[in-house]
Amino acid sequence: METFKDYYHNEVTLSFMDHPFSADPKHVWVICRFQDMWLLTEHGDRGYEFPGGKVEKGEDSKTAACREVKEETGGIVQRLVYIGQYKVIGKEKIIIKNIFFAKVNQIIKQPSYYETKGPVLLDKLPNDIKQNPKFSFIMKDDVLNRSMQKLYEYHLV
């Protein structure tokens, strides 16, 4: 388990154990691959980020993860793997998110991508994400770096 500060100086605790903070978290974040590329979305306000969002009433986190990928990118999840979980202690609330890795087997154009501008495909993630204004604050803390290390360690990419 690791603790660090996020982009807004909130305390973040990250774990790659099985649901250490909540068995039923209300948020998901999905690191996606389509073919040999990273599949992100472009949020209208925040910039490039991996898809994610809230778990809706009646959903579990896996269902929410697949739904968020489809809504924000048009991606159809072929394989979904739980990677870990993190907790953000913000000024007003605590957010707990499951981190997933998804293999997407197709992208279908959506009539709406909700708050995003749709899919963004990248051959590789740039080394300067923390300083790059095109990327969302969600991509700028150690959750991304540590999660990417786990994906390679688990031989998922």
N, CA and C atoms as an extended XYZ file, in Angstrom:
471
Properties=species:S:1:pos:R:3:atomname:S:1:resname:S:1:resid:I:1 pbc="F F F"
N         0.841       -1.172        0.000 N   MET     1
C         0.000        0.000        0.000 CA  MET     1
C         0.893        1.244        0.000 C   MET     1
N         0.542        2.213       -0.833 N   GLU     2
C         1.323        3.439       -0.949 CA  GLU     2
C         0.407        4.641       -0.754 C   GLU     2
N         0.937        5.678       -0.145 N   THR     3
C         0.197        6.922        0.027 CA  THR     3
C         1.012        8.061       -0.565 C   THR     3
N         0.334        8.929       -1.301 N   PHE     4
C         0.971       10.081       -1.938 CA  PHE     4
C        -0.080       11.150       -2.151 C   PHE     4
N         0.324       12.275       -2.694 N   LYS     5
C        -0.594       13.384       -2.988 CA  LYS     5
C        -0.945       13.366       -4.477 C   LYS     5
N        -2.205       13.719       -4.781 N   ASP     6
C        -2.595       13.813       -6.181 CA  ASP     6
C        -2.333       15.219       -6.704 C   ASP     6
N        -2.779       15.489       -7.905 N   TYR     7
C        -2.561       16.761       -8.586 CA  TYR     7
C        -3.063       17.948       -7.749 C   TYR     7
N        -4.169       17.718       -7.005 N   TYR     8
C        -4.763       18.780       -6.185 CA  TYR     8
C        -4.344       18.694       -4.713 C   TYR     8
N        -3.319       17.920       -4.430 N   HIS     9
C        -2.747       17.765       -3.089 CA  HIS     9
C        -3.660       17.021       -2.116 C   HIS     9
N        -4.588       16.231       -2.645 N   ASN    10
C        -5.393       15.340       -1.817 CA  ASN    10
C        -4.565       14.100       -1.501 C   ASN    10
N        -4.839       13.477       -0.373 N   GLU    11
C        -4.142       12.248       -0.013 CA  GLU    11
C        -4.742       11.071       -0.775 C   GLU    11
N        -3.866       10.307       -1.434 N   VAL    12
C        -4.279        9.128       -2.196 CA  VAL    12
C        -3.580        7.912       -1.608 C   VAL    12
N        -4.346        6.867       -1.348 N   THR    13
C        -3.768        5.593       -0.922 CA  THR    13
C        -4.110        4.562       -1.991 C   THR    13
N        -3.096        3.902       -2.507 N   LEU    14
C        -3.219        2.954       -3.610 CA  LEU    14
C        -2.817        1.572       -3.138 C   LEU    14
N        -3.602        0.577       -3.538 N   SER    15
C        -3.286       -0.805       -3.184 CA  SER    15
C        -3.605       -1.717       -4.361 C   SER    15
N        -2.793       -2.750       -4.510 N   PHE    16
C        -3.052       -3.760       -5.529 CA  PHE    16
C        -3.543       -5.059       -4.895 C   PHE    16
N        -4.033       -4.966       -3.675 N   MET    17
C        -4.669       -6.100       -3.005 CA  MET    17
C        -6.131       -6.170       -3.452 C   MET    17
N        -6.809       -7.206       -3.017 N   ASP    18
C        -8.194       -7.423       -3.410 CA  ASP    18
C        -9.136       -6.563       -2.576 C   ASP    18
N        -9.601       -5.465       -3.163 N   HIS    19
C       -10.601       -4.575       -2.563 CA  HIS    19
C       -10.284       -4.194       -1.114 C   HIS    19
N        -9.156       -3.546       -0.866 N   PRO    20
C        -8.749       -3.229        0.506 CA  PRO    20
C        -9.570       -2.123        1.180 C   PRO    20
N       -10.204       -1.249        0.397 N   PHE    21
C       -10.918       -0.115        0.982 CA  PHE    21
C       -12.424       -0.281        0.965 C   PHE    21
N       -12.947       -1.018       -0.026 N   SER    22
C       -14.388       -1.221       -0.137 CA  SER    22
C       -14.664       -2.420       -1.033 C   SER    22
N       -15.598       -3.271       -0.594 N   ALA    23
C       -16.025       -4.396       -1.424 CA  ALA    23
C       -16.963       -3.913       -2.527 C   ALA    23
N       -17.512       -2.725       -2.340 N   ASP    24
C       -18.506       -2.192       -3.258 CA  ASP    24
C       -18.231       -0.710       -3.560 C   ASP    24
N       -17.108       -0.404       -4.228 N   PRO    25
C       -16.774        0.999       -4.492 CA  PRO    25
C       -17.764        1.633       -5.466 C   PRO    25
N       -17.864        2.930       -5.410 N   LYS    26
C       -18.833        3.652       -6.231 CA  LYS    26
C       -18.229        4.318       -7.464 C   LYS    26
N       -16.921        4.064       -7.717 N   HIS    27
C       -16.251        4.647       -8.876 CA  HIS    27
C       -15.321        3.617       -9.519 C   HIS    27
N       -15.097        3.789      -10.828 N   VAL    28
C       -14.199        2.902      -11.574 CA  VAL    28
C       -13.293        3.732      -12.481 C   VAL    28
N       -12.132        3.166      -12.780 N   TRP    29
C       -11.189        3.755      -13.725 CA  TRP    29
C       -10.627        2.600      -14.542 C   TRP    29
N       -10.638        2.726      -15.870 N   VAL    30
C       -10.335        1.594      -16.739 CA  VAL    30
C        -9.200        1.937      -17.709 C   VAL    30
N        -8.069        1.266      -17.543 N   ILE    31
C        -6.934        1.419      -18.445 CA  ILE    31
C        -7.193        0.481      -19.624 C   ILE    31
N        -7.293        1.044      -20.822 N   CYS    32
C        -7.770        0.277      -21.983 CA  CYS    32
C        -6.718        0.127      -23.074 C   CYS    32
N        -6.766       -1.063      -23.706 N   ARG    33
C        -5.965       -1.340      -24.905 CA  ARG    33
C        -6.911       -1.776      -26.013 C   ARG    33
N        -6.674       -1.235      -27.204 N   PHE    34
C        -7.384       -1.651      -28.408 CA  PHE    34
C        -6.316       -1.951      -29.452 C   PHE    34
N        -6.308       -3.182      -29.905 N   GLN    35
C        -5.243       -3.661      -30.779 CA  GLN    35
C        -3.929       -3.416      -30.047 C   GLN    35
N        -2.992       -2.707      -30.585 N   ASP    36
C        -1.745       -2.461      -29.859 CA  ASP    36
C        -1.626       -1.000      -29.443 C   ASP    36
N        -2.774       -0.376      -29.187 N   MET    37
C        -2.780        1.037      -28.822 CA  MET    37
C        -3.512        1.243      -27.496 C   MET    37
N        -3.183        2.353      -26.854 N   TRP    38
C        -3.891        2.758      -25.639 CA  TRP    38
C        -5.158        3.482      -26.066 C   TRP    38
N        -6.278        3.109      -25.451 N   LEU    39
C        -7.569        3.727      -25.757 CA  LEU    39
C        -7.962        4.635      -24.600 C   LEU    39
N        -7.991        5.919      -24.881 N   LEU    40
C        -8.390        6.921      -23.906 CA  LEU    40
C        -9.625        7.639      -24.441 C   LEU    40
N       -10.106        8.585      -23.671 N   THR    41
C       -11.161        9.469      -24.116 CA  THR    41
C       -10.686       10.893      -23.887 C   THR    41
N       -11.306       11.833      -24.562 N   GLU    42
C       -10.990       13.235      -24.320 CA  GLU    42
C       -12.158       13.859      -23.573 C   GLU    42
N       -11.956       14.088      -22.286 N   HIS    43
C       -12.987       14.736      -21.483 CA  HIS    43
C       -13.094       16.191      -21.922 C   HIS    43
N       -14.299       16.700      -22.011 N   GLY    44
C       -14.528       18.056      -22.487 CA  GLY    44
C       -13.810       19.134      -21.698 C   GLY    44
N       -13.658       18.954      -20.397 N   ASP    45
C       -12.992       19.949      -19.547 CA  ASP    45
C       -11.581       19.543      -19.155 C   ASP    45
N       -11.367       18.255      -18.908 N   ARG    46
C       -10.109       17.814      -18.294 CA  ARG    46
C        -9.030       17.400      -19.280 C   ARG    46
N        -9.416       16.968      -20.466 N   GLY    47
C        -8.434       16.497      -21.437 CA  GLY    47
C        -8.395       14.985      -21.538 C   GLY    47
N        -7.280       14.455      -22.039 N   TYR    48
C        -7.148       13.015      -22.274 CA  TYR    48
C        -7.068       12.260      -20.949 C   TYR    48
N        -7.829       11.166      -20.893 N   GLU    49
C        -7.809       10.304      -19.712 CA  GLU    49
C        -8.369        8.936      -20.084 C   GLU    49
N        -8.052        7.956      -19.262 N   PHE    50
C        -8.688        6.656      -19.441 CA  PHE    50
C       -10.129        6.774      -18.963 C   PHE    50
N       -11.040        5.996      -19.560 N   PRO    51
C       -12.448        6.093      -19.178 CA  PRO    51
C       -12.690        5.699      -17.722 C   PRO    51
N       -13.770        6.208      -17.199 N   GLY    52
C       -14.146        5.872      -15.837 CA  GLY    52
C       -15.331        6.695      -15.409 C   GLY    52
N       -15.780        6.414      -14.192 N   GLY    53
C       -16.922        7.159      -13.684 CA  GLY    53
C       -17.572        6.464      -12.524 C   GLY    53
N       -18.832        6.807      -12.309 N   LYS    54
C       -19.584        6.316      -11.165 CA  LYS    54
C       -20.275        4.987      -11.468 C   LYS    54
N       -20.379        4.177      -10.445 N   VAL    55
C       -21.172        2.948      -10.506 CA  VAL    55
C       -22.621        3.364      -10.284 C   VAL    55
N       -23.487        3.021      -11.227 N   GLU    56
C       -24.899        3.390      -11.116 CA  GLU    56
C       -25.658        2.393      -10.253 C   GLU    56
N       -26.806        2.825       -9.781 N   LYS    57
C       -27.654        1.971       -8.952 CA  LYS    57
C       -27.984        0.682       -9.703 C   LYS    57
N       -27.799       -0.447       -9.019 N   GLY    58
C       -28.074       -1.752       -9.617 CA  GLY    58
C       -26.889       -2.363      -10.353 C   GLY    58
N       -25.789       -1.625      -10.486 N   GLU    59
C       -24.602       -2.137      -11.165 CA  GLU    59
C       -23.556       -2.588      -10.155 C   GLU    59
N       -22.721       -3.528      -10.584 N   ASP    60
C       -21.494       -3.785       -9.837 CA  ASP    60
C       -20.378       -3.045      -10.571 C   ASP    60
N       -19.191       -3.039      -10.007 N   SER    61
C       -18.121       -2.236      -10.590 CA  SER    61
C       -17.669       -2.760      -11.962 C   SER    61
N       -17.734       -4.059      -12.187 N   LYS    62
C       -17.341       -4.598      -13.493 CA  LYS    62
C       -18.309       -4.147      -14.588 C   LYS    62
N       -19.593       -4.185      -14.284 N   THR    63
C       -20.600       -3.724      -15.242 CA  THR    63
C       -20.423       -2.243      -15.520 C   THR    63
N       -20.168       -1.464      -14.465 N   ALA    64
C       -19.952       -0.028      -14.622 CA  ALA    64
C       -18.723        0.246      -15.481 C   ALA    64
N       -17.657       -0.511      -15.263 N   ALA    65
C       -16.427       -0.319      -16.035 CA  ALA    65
C       -16.694       -0.533      -17.527 C   ALA    65
N       -17.365       -1.607      -17.868 N   CYS    66
C       -17.670       -1.892      -19.274 CA  CYS    66
C       -18.587       -0.819      -19.863 C   CYS    66
N       -19.570       -0.388      -19.093 N   ARG    67
C       -20.479        0.658      -19.561 CA  ARG    67
C       -19.733        1.970      -19.797 C   ARG    67
N       -18.885        2.362      -18.860 N   GLU    68
C       -18.148        3.616      -19.003 CA  GLU    68
C       -17.226        3.581      -20.229 C   GLU    68
N       -16.563        2.456      -20.473 N   VAL    69
C       -15.707        2.343      -21.660 CA  VAL    69
C       -16.544        2.549      -22.920 C   VAL    69
N       -17.700        1.903      -22.983 N   LYS    70
C       -18.548        2.034      -24.174 CA  LYS    70
C       -19.086        3.453      -24.312 C   LYS    70
N       -19.585        4.026      -23.218 N   GLU    71
C       -20.156        5.374      -23.298 CA  GLU    71
C       -19.127        6.421      -23.713 C   GLU    71
N       -17.915        6.315      -23.180 N   GLU    72
C       -16.919        7.369      -23.385 CA  GLU    72
C       -16.020        7.160      -24.600 C   GLU    72
N       -15.933        5.912      -25.095 N   THR    73
C       -15.046        5.645      -26.239 CA  THR    73
C       -15.718        4.856      -27.359 C   THR    73
N       -16.850        4.218      -27.087 N   GLY    74
C       -17.459        3.308      -28.051 CA  GLY    74
C       -16.826        1.930      -28.016 C   GLY    74
N       -15.880        1.724      -27.094 N   GLY    75
C       -15.175        0.453      -27.003 CA  GLY    75
C       -16.018       -0.653      -26.390 C   GLY    75
N       -15.906       -1.823      -26.981 N   ILE    76
C       -16.579       -3.020      -26.468 CA  ILE    76
C       -15.520       -3.864      -25.760 C   ILE    76
N       -15.704       -4.052      -24.455 N   VAL    77
C       -14.714       -4.759      -23.646 CA  VAL    77
C       -14.803       -6.252      -23.904 C   VAL    77
N       -13.674       -6.828      -24.271 N   GLN    78
C       -13.566       -8.268      -24.492 CA  GLN    78
C       -13.104       -8.967      -23.211 C   GLN    78
N       -12.164       -8.318      -22.508 N   ARG    79
C       -11.594       -8.908      -21.289 CA  ARG    79
C       -11.392       -7.794      -20.272 C   ARG    79
N       -11.825       -8.030      -19.042 N   LEU    80
C       -11.704       -7.047      -17.975 CA  LEU    80
C       -11.014       -7.702      -16.785 C   LEU    80
N        -9.959       -7.043      -16.286 N   VAL    81
C        -9.175       -7.587      -15.185 CA  VAL    81
C        -9.080       -6.536      -14.074 C   VAL    81
N        -9.445       -6.936      -12.853 N   TYR    82
C        -9.273       -6.059      -11.693 CA  TYR    82
C        -7.780       -5.939      -11.412 C   TYR    82
N        -7.295       -4.696      -11.226 N   ILE    83
C        -5.877       -4.443      -10.959 CA  ILE    83
C        -5.659       -4.014       -9.513 C   ILE    83
N        -6.510       -3.121       -9.029 N   GLY    84
C        -6.333       -2.595       -7.680 CA  GLY    84
C        -7.418       -1.615       -7.333 C   GLY    84
N        -7.141       -0.868       -6.277 N   GLN    85
C        -8.129        0.080       -5.786 CA  GLN    85
C        -7.389        1.252       -5.148 C   GLN    85
N        -7.983        2.437       -5.259 N   TYR    86
C        -7.383        3.572       -4.570 CA  TYR    86
C        -8.444        4.420       -3.904 C   TYR    86
N        -8.001        5.120       -2.875 N   LYS    87
C        -8.871        5.971       -2.075 CA  LYS    87
C        -8.301        7.375       -2.094 C   LYS    87
N        -9.160        8.345       -2.408 N   VAL    88
C        -8.775        9.751       -2.402 CA  VAL    88
C        -9.516       10.437       -1.268 C   VAL    88
N        -8.759       11.008       -0.352 N   ILE    89
C        -9.367       11.771        0.736 CA  ILE    89
C        -9.344       13.230        0.314 C   ILE    89
N       -10.490       13.685       -0.182 N   GLY    90
C       -10.615       15.056       -0.655 CA  GLY    90
C       -11.072       15.989        0.448 C   GLY    90
N       -11.194       17.242        0.113 N   LYS    91
C       -11.608       18.255        1.084 CA  LYS    91
C       -13.071       18.070        1.496 C   LYS    91
N       -13.891       17.570        0.567 N   GLU    92
C       -15.321       17.443        0.829 CA  GLU    92
C       -15.806       16.002        0.960 C   GLU    92
N       -15.082       15.048        0.357 N   LYS    93
C       -15.540       13.661        0.405 CA  LYS    93
C       -14.389       12.701        0.153 C   LYS    93
N       -14.665       11.428        0.411 N   ILE    94
C       -13.719       10.345        0.141 CA  ILE    94
C       -14.247        9.569       -1.064 C   ILE    94
N       -13.368        9.338       -2.034 N   ILE    95
C       -13.740        8.574       -3.231 CA  ILE    95
C       -12.877        7.318       -3.281 C   ILE    95
N       -13.529        6.185       -3.511 N   ILE    96
C       -12.823        4.918       -3.681 CA  ILE    96
C       -13.117        4.413       -5.090 C   ILE    96
N       -12.041        4.085       -5.829 N   LYS    97
C       -12.176        3.619       -7.212 CA  LYS    97
C       -11.512        2.271       -7.387 C   LYS    97
N       -12.197        1.389       -8.107 N   ASN    98
C       -11.563        0.176       -8.603 CA  ASN    98
C       -10.803        0.531       -9.871 C   ASN    98
N        -9.610       -0.037      -10.007 N   ILE    99
C        -8.813        0.119      -11.218 CA  ILE    99
C        -8.907       -1.184      -12.001 C   ILE    99
N        -9.291       -1.071      -13.269 N   PHE   100
C        -9.382       -2.232      -14.145 CA  PHE   100
C        -8.467       -2.048      -15.348 C   PHE   100
N        -8.122       -3.172      -15.948 N   PHE   101
C        -7.482       -3.187      -17.252 CA  PHE   101
C        -8.465       -3.845      -18.208 C   PHE   101
N        -8.695       -3.230      -19.374 N   ALA   102
C        -9.634       -3.785      -20.352 CA  ALA   102
C        -8.962       -3.966      -21.699 C   ALA   102
N        -9.198       -5.129      -22.286 N   LYS   103
C        -8.859       -5.366      -23.692 CA  LYS   103
C       -10.152       -5.107      -24.464 C   LYS   103
N       -10.088       -4.193      -25.397 N   VAL   104
C       -11.244       -3.822      -26.201 CA  VAL   104
C       -11.086       -4.461      -27.568 C   VAL   104
N       -12.144       -5.131      -28.045 N   ASN   105
C       -12.011       -5.822      -29.330 CA  ASN   105
C       -12.618       -5.061      -30.501 C   ASN   105
N       -13.418       -4.031      -30.217 N   GLN   106
C       -13.918       -3.188      -31.293 CA  GLN   106
C       -14.373       -1.853      -30.729 C   GLN   106
N       -14.410       -0.867      -31.610 N   ILE   107
C       -14.894        0.457      -31.250 CA  ILE   107
C       -16.071        0.768      -32.163 C   ILE   107
N       -17.200        1.081      -31.559 N   ILE   108
C       -18.417        1.381      -32.303 CA  ILE   108
C       -18.754        2.857      -32.095 C   ILE   108
N       -18.932        3.584      -33.204 N   LYS   109
C       -19.285        5.002      -33.106 CA  LYS   109
C       -20.577        5.149      -32.305 C   LYS   109
N       -20.554        6.052      -31.333 N   GLN   110
C       -21.702        6.293      -30.466 CA  GLN   110
C       -22.425        7.573      -30.884 C   GLN   110
N       -23.756        7.617      -30.708 N   PRO   111
C       -24.483        8.855      -31.022 CA  PRO   111
C       -24.090        9.990      -30.070 C   PRO   111
N       -23.668        9.623      -28.865 N   SER   112
C       -23.205       10.596      -27.879 CA  SER   112
C       -22.098        9.946      -27.056 C   SER   112
N       -21.106       10.727      -26.674 N   TYR   113
C       -20.043       10.248      -25.794 CA  TYR   113
C       -20.161       10.927      -24.426 C   TYR   113
N       -21.380       11.435      -24.143 N   TYR   114
C       -21.689       12.107      -22.879 CA  TYR   114
C       -20.754       13.294      -22.674 C   TYR   114
N       -20.044       13.334      -21.556 N   GLU   115
C       -19.197       14.501      -21.264 CA  GLU   115
C       -17.848       14.452      -21.973 C   GLU   115
N       -17.642       13.469      -22.815 N   THR   116
C       -16.359       13.339      -23.509 CA  THR   116
C       -16.534       13.577      -25.003 C   THR   116
N       -15.393       13.700      -25.680 N   LYS   117
C       -15.395       13.902      -27.126 CA  LYS   117
C       -15.119       12.609      -27.873 C   LYS   117
N       -15.166       11.473      -27.166 N   GLY   118
C       -14.993       10.191      -27.824 CA  GLY   118
C       -13.593        9.629      -27.708 C   GLY   118
N       -13.316        8.589      -28.505 N   PRO   119
C       -12.070        7.835      -28.365 CA  PRO   119
C       -10.831        8.594      -28.822 C   PRO   119
N        -9.734        8.303      -28.138 N   VAL   120
C        -8.405        8.791      -28.500 CA  VAL   120
C        -7.484        7.576      -28.464 C   VAL   120
N        -6.819        7.295      -29.568 N   LEU   121
C        -5.903        6.156      -29.642 CA  LEU   121
C        -4.464        6.670      -29.685 C   LEU   121
N        -3.631        6.111      -28.816 N   LEU   122
C        -2.222        6.485      -28.762 CA  LEU   122
C        -1.352        5.240      -28.862 C   LEU   122
N        -0.321        5.294      -29.699 N   ASP   123
C         0.633        4.188      -29.799 CA  ASP   123
C         1.335        3.972      -28.474 C   ASP   123
N         1.712        5.080      -27.837 N   LYS   124
C         2.349        4.984      -26.528 CA  LYS   124
C         1.939        6.194      -25.701 C   LYS   124
N         2.019        6.037      -24.399 N   LEU   125
C         1.737        7.150      -23.504 CA  LEU   125
C         3.000        7.998      -23.397 C   LEU   125
N         2.878        9.317      -23.535 N   PRO   126
C         4.074       10.151      -23.479 CA  PRO   126
C         4.709       10.168      -22.088 C   PRO   126
N         6.004       10.403      -22.055 N   ASN   127
C         6.734       10.466      -20.785 CA  ASN   127
C         6.415       11.720      -19.990 C   ASN   127
N         5.888       12.741      -20.652 N   ASP   128
C         5.669       14.026      -19.990 CA  ASP   128
C         4.213       14.266      -19.583 C   ASP   128
N         3.461       13.202      -19.315 N   ILE   129
C         2.046       13.364      -18.982 CA  ILE   129
C         1.845       14.353      -17.833 C   ILE   129
N         2.685       14.280      -16.804 N   LYS   130
C         2.502       15.156      -15.636 CA  LYS   130
C         2.580       16.639      -16.003 C   LYS   130
N         3.337       16.976      -17.035 N   GLN   131
C         3.476       18.369      -17.452 CA  GLN   131
C         2.642       18.709      -18.692 C   GLN   131
N         2.085       17.700      -19.327 N   ASN   132
C         1.414       17.887      -20.607 CA  ASN   132
C        -0.017       18.399      -20.404 C   ASN   132
N        -0.331       19.600      -20.889 N   PRO   133
C        -1.658       20.173      -20.670 CA  PRO   133
C        -2.786       19.450      -21.409 C   PRO   133
N        -2.453       18.573      -22.358 N   LYS   134
C        -3.489       17.814      -23.063 CA  LYS   134
C        -4.112       16.736      -22.171 C   LYS   134
N        -3.428       16.366      -21.078 N   PHE   135
C        -3.871       15.259      -20.244 CA  PHE   135
C        -4.578       15.736      -18.984 C   PHE   135
N        -5.572       14.967      -18.590 N   SER   136
C        -6.372       15.223      -17.394 CA  SER   136
C        -5.539       15.091      -16.121 C   SER   136
N        -5.972       15.779      -15.079 N   PHE   137
C        -5.328       15.643      -13.772 CA  PHE   137
C        -5.369       14.193      -13.278 C   PHE   137
N        -6.358       13.429      -13.709 N   ILE   138
C        -6.501       12.025      -13.292 CA  ILE   138
C        -5.289       11.202      -13.734 C   ILE   138
N        -4.638       11.632      -14.797 N   MET   139
C        -3.495       10.913      -15.350 CA  MET   139
C        -2.165       11.385      -14.755 C   MET   139
N        -2.189       12.357      -13.841 N   LYS   140
C        -0.962       13.032      -13.429 CA  LYS   140
C        -0.450       12.662      -12.049 C   LYS   140
N        -1.034       11.665      -11.412 N   ASP   141
C        -0.481       11.238      -10.122 CA  ASP   141
C         0.109        9.839      -10.261 C   ASP   141
N         0.562        9.296       -9.159 N   ASP   142
C         1.260        8.009       -9.211 CA  ASP   142
C         0.339        6.805       -9.417 C   ASP   142
N        -0.983        7.003       -9.412 N   VAL   143
C        -1.889        5.874       -9.690 CA  VAL   143
C        -1.601        5.323      -11.086 C   VAL   143
N        -1.462        6.205      -12.066 N   LEU   144
C        -1.179        5.743      -13.427 CA  LEU   144
C         0.164        5.023      -13.500 C   LEU   144
N         1.205        5.633      -12.990 N   ASN   145
C         2.538        5.014      -13.075 CA  ASN   145
C         2.579        3.653      -12.401 C   ASN   145
N         2.070        3.569      -11.197 N   ARG   146
C         2.089        2.290      -10.458 CA  ARG   146
C         1.204        1.242      -11.129 C   ARG   146
N         0.058        1.671      -11.646 N   SER   147
C        -0.835        0.732      -12.331 CA  SER   147
C        -0.183        0.198      -13.607 C   SER   147
N         0.500        1.067      -14.335 N   MET   148
C         1.198        0.623      -15.544 CA  MET   148
C         2.284       -0.389      -15.191 C   MET   148
N         2.993       -0.165      -14.109 N   GLN   149
C         4.003       -1.127      -13.665 CA  GLN   149
C         3.367       -2.490      -13.410 C   GLN   149
N         2.197       -2.491      -12.780 N   LYS   150
C         1.500       -3.760      -12.499 CA  LYS   150
C         1.060       -4.447      -13.787 C   LYS   150
N         0.583       -3.674      -14.755 N   LEU   151
C         0.157       -4.278      -16.024 CA  LEU   151
C         1.310       -5.021      -16.685 C   LEU   151
N         2.487       -4.424      -16.667 N   TYR   152
C         3.655       -5.083      -17.248 CA  TYR   152
C         4.103       -6.262      -16.383 C   TYR   152
N         4.050       -6.093      -15.081 N   GLU   153
C         4.433       -7.169      -14.162 CA  GLU   153
C         3.517       -8.386      -14.329 C   GLU   153
N         2.214       -8.135      -14.526 N   TYR   154
C         1.228       -9.201      -14.711 CA  TYR   154
C         1.183       -9.716      -16.151 C   TYR   154
N         2.015       -9.149      -17.041 N   HIS   155
C         2.082       -9.524      -18.460 CA  HIS   155
C         0.749       -9.323      -19.177 C   HIS   155
N         0.046       -8.255      -18.808 N   LEU   156
C        -1.212       -7.935      -19.471 CA  LEU   156
C        -1.002       -7.097      -20.726 C   LEU   156
N         0.163       -6.438      -20.814 N   VAL   157
C         0.498       -5.664      -22.035 CA  VAL   157
C         1.904       -6.032      -22.467 C   VAL   157
